[in-house]
Amino acid sequence: MKKKNLALILIFCLFFLWAISSNLLPTMIRQLMKTCELNTFEASFTESAYWLAYFICPIPIAMFMKRFSYRTGIITGLLIAAMGGLLFFPAAMVKSYSVYLCIFFVIATGMCFLETAANPYVTALGDPQTAPRRLNLAQSFNGLGAFISAMFLSKLVLSGNDYSRETIPADYPGGWEGFIQTETDSMKMPYLILASILILVAVILMMVKLPKVAEEEAEESPADARQGKAKEKKKLIDFSTLKKPHLRWGVIAQFFYNGGQTAINSLFLVYCCTYVGIDEATATTFFGLYMLAFLLGRWIGTMLMVKFAPEKMLLVYGVANILLCLLVLCVGGMVGLYAMLAISFFMSIMYPTQFSLAIDGLGEQTKSGSAFLVMAIVGNACVPQFTAYIMHANATIYHIAYIVPMICFAVCAWYGLRYRKLRAKS
């Protein structure tokens, strides 16, 4: 029991760390619009570069962990992500948008290792009946990382100075080039902090032996060896897992959820500063409150799951977000901004709940199922860009872009509604 508790604490740290990484992206989008002189649509490809790794890497990562272990995959991911964070220092000298996109891909590759390993590991490390609640508890540390990233680290990056070549003060030290260099240098500190913590956690995990879950013990069972039997060669990735309706539709629901969530997250600061006209300091405070609502939603949702079925909560939260997106869509402005704070609260449980419901009962196919669910995060690489395009193309009625996340949450609500029937067919 002590080993399991220690393992859970260490895994909870991973949820915190990848939240720091992914939730710095909205801040970086806003900052890169300044340093690389990009419009909203161009800057949105920051998200594409990051989340594209989640589509390309999960299957090779699942094969890697099938060959080795969850622990080895986690340590590898920590070190890759740390290397990506340290690359911000040479990138500050190059100041090329394409270089930054490559760095975000490297960081995301490392984080993809963590997510492919940590989500199923938490669900397997205990009673299957309480897996959704346990994963929501773990994901609440993701919410804590998101809050810290939005409320505090964003202020290390965003200076509040939003100059263009035409508006920069004549007496600004170094002129336009000096301004760009100052703004570029401000991006390094958060990633130095992140890389340092990632390396520290990797070193700790190298010294700590994580308990093996039932799936890994079955793969390494010595029974056949004692009896002199040849061990059957198992598939490193099992595509037949997708024949299970509750997993297949879970992957689809995760695609739309991730796309909808990231569309709102990534454009939040752009919405505040570019379209509503709020200054950067106030906008980052609102972004912190937005992530605080997400954190509170995770904690409250985890407690509610003691009494309510996860799939029913998914349905209710999905419907709530459809109505809130409709409010943003119809009104926009500050009303839309406050509605987004509520959307954040109701988004909170959706990802971990869908993940745990989708891999329920997969057994030895869990790693394969986890890989497909993580691949669904590719929704982050295309849905936000579509939303940003609509927003950029309709500057006077920018809020109509929020029809896109509204449709995404409708798919999630449908999955919650139909889950029991889908599970019965698997």
C-alpha positions in Angstrom: 0.0 0.0 0.0 2.8 2.4 0.8 4.4 1.7 -2.6 1.2 2.4 -4.3 0.7 5.7 -2.4 4.2 6.8 -3.3 3.7 5.9 -6.9 0.5 7.9 -7.0 2.2 11.0 -5.5 4.9 10.8 -8.1 2.4 10.3 -11.0 0.4 13.2 -9.7 3.5 15.4 -10.1 3.5 14.4 -13.8 0.0 15.6 -14.3 1.1 18.9 -12.7 4.1 19.2 -15.0 2.5 18.6 -18.3 -0.2 21.1 -17.4 2.5 23.7 -16.9 3.8 22.9 -20.4 0.5 22.8 -22.3 -1.1 25.8 -20.5 1.9 28.0 -21.3 0.8 27.8 -25.0 -1.9 30.5 -24.9 0.6 32.9 -23.4 3.2 31.9 -26.0 0.7 32.5 -28.8 0.1 36.0 -27.5 3.8 36.6 -27.1 4.8 35.2 -30.5 2.2 37.5 -32.1 4.5 40.3 -30.9 8.0 38.9 -31.4 7.4 37.2 -34.7 4.8 39.8 -35.9 2.0 37.2 -36.5 -1.8 37.5 -36.9 -4.3 35.4 -34.8 -4.5 32.6 -37.5 -0.7 32.4 -38.0 0.0 32.3 -34.3 -2.5 29.5 -33.8 -0.1 27.1 -35.5 1.9 27.1 -32.2 -0.9 24.8 -31.0 -0.6 22.7 -34.2 3.1 22.1 -33.7 2.7 21.1 -30.1 -0.3 18.8 -30.5 0.8 17.2 -33.7 3.3 15.3 -31.6 0.3 13.7 -29.8 -0.9 12.3 -33.1 2.5 11.0 -34.4 4.1 9.7 -31.2 1.5 7.7 -29.1 1.7 4.4 -31.1 5.6 4.3 -31.1 5.5 5.3 -27.4 2.9 2.5 -26.6 5.2 0.0 -28.4 8.2 1.3 -26.4 6.3 0.9 -23.1 5.0 -2.5 -24.1 8.6 -3.6 -24.7 9.9 -1.9 -21.5 7.6 -0.4 -18.8 5.5 2.5 -17.8 8.4 3.7 -15.6 10.9 3.7 -18.4 8.5 5.6 -20.7 7.9 8.2 -18.0 11.6 8.8 -17.4 12.3 9.0 -21.1 9.5 11.5 -21.6 10.8 13.7 -18.7 14.2 14.0 -20.2 13.0 14.7 -23.8 10.7 17.5 -22.5 13.5 19.0 -20.4 15.7 19.1 -23.5 13.0 20.9 -25.4 12.7 23.5 -22.6 16.5 24.2 -22.6 16.4 24.8 -26.4 14.6 28.1 -25.7 18.0 29.6 -25.0 19.6 29.1 -28.4 16.2 29.9 -30.0 16.3 33.3 -28.4 19.3 34.1 -30.5 17.7 32.8 -33.8 14.3 34.4 -33.2 12.6 32.3 -35.9 9.0 31.2 -35.7 9.8 27.9 -37.4 12.5 27.1 -34.8 10.0 27.7 -32.0 7.5 25.4 -33.6 10.1 22.7 -33.7 10.9 23.2 -30.0 7.2 22.9 -29.1 7.1 19.7 -31.0 10.1 18.3 -29.0 8.5 19.3 -25.7 5.2 17.8 -26.7 6.9 14.5 -27.6 8.3 14.3 -24.1 4.9 15.2 -22.6 3.3 12.6 -24.8 5.3 9.9 -23.1 4.0 11.1 -19.8 0.4 11.2 -20.8 0.4 7.9 -22.6 1.9 6.3 -19.5 0.4 8.2 -16.6 -3.3 8.0 -17.5 -3.7 4.2 -17.8 -1.2 3.7 -14.9 -3.4 5.7 -12.5 -6.5 3.8 -13.6 -4.7 0.4 -13.1 -3.2 1.3 -9.8 -6.2 0.4 -7.6 -9.8 -0.7 -7.7 -11.3 -0.6 -11.3 -14.6 0.7 -9.9 -13.0 3.9 -8.6 -10.7 4.4 -11.6 -12.7 7.5 -13.0 -12.6 9.1 -9.6 -8.9 8.3 -9.2 -8.0 9.7 -12.6 -10.1 12.9 -11.9 -8.2 13.3 -8.7 -4.9 12.9 -10.5 -6.1 15.3 -13.2 -6.9 17.9 -10.5 -3.1 18.4 -10.2 -3.2 19.1 -13.9 -5.7 21.9 -13.0 -3.3 23.2 -10.4 -0.5 23.3 -12.9 -2.8 25.1 -15.4 -3.7 27.7 -12.7 -0.1 28.4 -11.8 0.9 28.6 -15.5 -1.9 31.0 -16.3 -1.8 33.2 -13.2 1.9 33.5 -12.5 4.2 32.1 -15.3 2.2 34.1 -17.9 3.2 37.3 -16.1 6.9 36.4 -16.5 6.4 36.3 -20.2 3.9 39.1 -21.0 5.3 42.5 -20.2 2.2 44.5 -20.9 3.9 46.4 -23.8 2.1 45.8 -27.0 4.1 48.0 -29.5 4.2 47.8 -33.3 6.9 49.2 -35.5 4.8 52.3 -35.8 3.9 52.8 -32.2 7.1 52.0 -30.3 8.4 55.0 -28.3 11.3 56.8 -30.0 13.3 56.6 -26.7 12.8 52.8 -26.3 16.3 51.3 -25.6 17.6 49.7 -28.8 14.5 50.7 -30.7 12.4 48.0 -32.4 15.2 45.4 -32.3 15.7 46.1 -28.6 12.0 45.6 -27.9 11.9 42.3 -29.8 15.0 41.0 -28.0 13.5 41.9 -24.6 10.2 40.2 -25.4 12.1 37.2 -26.7 14.3 36.8 -23.7 11.2 36.9 -21.4 10.1 33.5 -22.9 13.2 31.7 -21.5 12.7 31.8 -17.8 9.4 29.7 -17.5 11.0 27.0 -19.6 14.2 27.0 -17.6 12.1 26.5 -14.5 10.1 23.7 -16.2 13.2 21.9 -17.5 14.9 22.0 -14.1 11.8 20.4 -12.4 11.5 17.8 -15.1 15.1 16.7 -14.7 14.7 16.6 -10.9 11.6 14.3 -11.1 13.4 12.1 -13.7 16.3 11.6 -11.3 13.9 10.7 -8.4 12.1 8.2 -10.6 15.4 6.6 -11.5 16.0 5.9 -7.8 12.4 4.8 -7.0 10.9 1.5 -8.2 7.3 2.0 -9.2 5.0 -1.0 -8.5 4.0 -3.0 -11.5 0.3 -3.1 -12.3 -1.6 -6.3 -13.1 -1.2 -5.8 -16.9 2.6 -5.6 -16.6 2.8 -8.6 -14.1 0.8 -10.7 -16.6 3.2 -9.7 -19.4 6.2 -10.7 -17.2 4.7 -13.8 -15.5 7.4 -16.4 -14.9 4.8 -19.3 -14.9 5.4 -20.3 -18.5 9.2 -20.1 -18.1 9.1 -22.5 -15.1 7.0 -24.9 -17.1 9.4 -24.7 -20.0 6.7 -23.2 -22.3 7.5 -20.9 -25.1 6.1 -17.5 -24.3 3.6 -16.3 -26.9 4.8 -13.2 -28.7 2.3 -10.4 -28.1 1.5 -7.5 -30.3 3.3 -4.3 -29.4 0.2 -2.4 -30.6 -3.2 -3.9 -31.0 -5.5 -2.2 -33.5 -8.3 -4.7 -32.9 -8.9 -2.8 -29.6 -10.7 -0.2 -31.7 -13.4 -2.8 -32.5 -14.8 -2.1 -29.0 -17.5 0.5 -29.4 -16.9 2.2 -26.0 -13.3 2.8 -26.9 -13.8 3.7 -30.5 -16.4 6.4 -29.6 -14.3 7.4 -26.6 -11.5 8.2 -29.1 -13.9 10.3 -31.2 -15.2 12.1 -28.1 -11.7 12.8 -26.9 -10.8 14.3 -30.4 -13.7 16.8 -30.1 -13.2 17.5 -26.4 -9.6 18.3 -26.9 -10.3 20.5 -29.9 -13.0 22.4 -28.1 -11.1 22.9 -24.9 -7.9 24.1 -26.7 -9.9 26.4 -29.1 -11.1 28.2 -26.0 -7.9 28.0 -24.0 -5.5 29.1 -26.8 -7.6 32.0 -27.9 -8.5 33.3 -24.5 -5.8 35.9 -24.2 -6.2 36.9 -27.9 -10.0 37.2 -27.2 -9.3 39.5 -24.2 -6.6 41.7 -25.7 -7.4 41.9 -29.4 -11.2 41.7 -29.5 -12.4 42.9 -26.1 -9.6 45.4 -25.6 -8.4 44.4 -22.2 -4.7 45.1 -21.3 -2.3 42.2 -20.9 -2.0 42.4 -17.1 -5.8 42.3 -16.6 -6.1 39.6 -19.3 -3.6 37.3 -17.5 -5.4 37.7 -14.2 -8.7 36.7 -16.0 -6.7 33.7 -17.5 -5.6 32.8 -14.0 -9.3 32.9 -12.8 -10.2 30.8 -15.8 -7.8 28.1 -14.8 -8.8 28.4 -11.1 -12.4 27.6 -12.2 -10.9 24.6 -14.0 -9.1 23.5 -10.9 -12.2 23.9 -8.7 -14.2 22.0 -11.2 -11.8 19.0 -11.0 -11.9 18.9 -7.2 -15.7 19.3 -7.0 -16.3 16.9 -9.8 -14.1 14.3 -8.1 -16.1 14.6 -4.9 -19.4 14.4 -6.8 -18.4 11.1 -8.5 -18.7 9.4 -5.1 -22.5 9.8 -5.6 -23.1 10.2 -9.3 -22.1 7.9 -12.2 -19.3 9.4 -14.3 -21.1 9.0 -17.6 -24.1 11.0 -16.2 -21.9 13.7 -15.0 -20.2 13.9 -18.4 -23.7 14.3 -20.0 -24.7 17.1 -17.6 -21.4 19.0 -17.9 -21.5 18.6 -21.7 -25.0 20.1 -21.9 -24.0 23.0 -19.6 -21.1 23.9 -21.9 -23.3 23.8 -25.0 -25.5 26.4 -23.4 -22.5 28.5 -22.2 -20.9 28.4 -25.7 -24.3 29.5 -27.1 -24.1 32.6 -24.8 -20.6 33.4 -26.0 -21.7 32.9 -29.6 -24.7 35.2 -29.3 -23.3 38.0 -27.1 -19.5 38.0 -27.1 -17.6 40.8 -25.2 -17.3 40.8 -21.4 -20.5 38.6 -21.1 -18.7 36.0 -23.3 -15.6 36.3 -21.2 -17.5 35.6 -17.9 -19.2 32.7 -19.7 -15.8 31.2 -20.5 -15.0 31.1 -16.8 -18.0 28.9 -16.3 -17.1 26.8 -19.4 -13.7 26.1 -17.8 -15.4 24.8 -14.7 -17.6 22.4 -16.6 -14.8 21.3 -19.0 -12.8 20.2 -15.9 -13.9 16.5 -15.6 -14.5 15.7 -19.2 -11.0 14.6 -20.4 -10.2 12.2 -17.5 -13.8 10.9 -17.3 -13.9 10.1 -21.0 -10.4 8.5 -20.8 -11.2 6.2 -17.9 -14.6 5.2 -19.3 -13.0 4.4 -22.7 -10.3 2.1 -21.4 -12.5 0.4 -18.9 -12.2 -3.4 -19.2 -9.4 -3.4 -21.9 -7.1 -5.5 -19.8 -3.9 -6.3 -21.7 -5.0 -4.0 -24.5 -4.9 -1.0 -22.1 -1.6 0.4 -23.5 -3.0 0.2 -27.0 -6.2 1.9 -26.0 -4.3 4.6 -24.2 -2.2 5.3 -27.3 -5.3 5.7 -29.4 -6.9 8.0 -26.8 -3.8 10.2 -26.6 -3.7 10.3 -30.4 -7.1 11.9 -30.3 -5.5 14.9 -28.8 -4.6 15.8 -32.4 -8.0 17.6 -32.2 -5.9 20.3 -30.6 -3.9 20.6 -33.8 -6.8 21.4 -36.1 -10.0 22.5 -34.3 -8.4 25.7 -32.7 -7.0 26.7 -36.1 -10.4 26.5 -37.7 -11.8 28.5 -34.8 -9.0 31.1 -35.1 -9.6 31.3 -38.9 -13.3 32.1 -38.3 -12.4 34.6 -35.6 -9.8 36.3 -37.8 -12.0 36.4 -40.9 -15.0 37.9 -39.0 -13.4 40.6 -36.8 -16.6 42.5 -36.2 -18.6 39.4 -35.1 -15.6 37.4 -33.8 -17.7 35.6 -31.2 -19.5 33.4 -33.9 -16.3 31.4 -33.9 -17.4 29.7 -30.7 -19.9 27.6 -32.6 -17.0 25.3 -33.1 -16.4 24.4 -29.5 -20.1 24.2 -28.9 -20.4 21.4 -31.5 -17.4 19.7 -29.8 -19.1 19.7 -26.4 -22.3 18.3 -28.0 -20.3 15.2 -29.1 -19.0 14.7 -25.5 -22.5 15.0 -24.1 -23.6 12.3 -26.7 -20.9 10.0 -25.5 -22.1 10.4 -21.9 -25.6 9.7 -22.9 -24.8 6.6 -25.0 -22.0 5.2 -22.9 -23.8 2.4 -21.1 -25.2 1.0 -24.4 -21.7 1.3 -26.1 -20.1 -0.5 -23.1 -22.6 -3.3 -23.2 -21.7 -4.0 -26.9 -17.9 -4.2 -26.2 
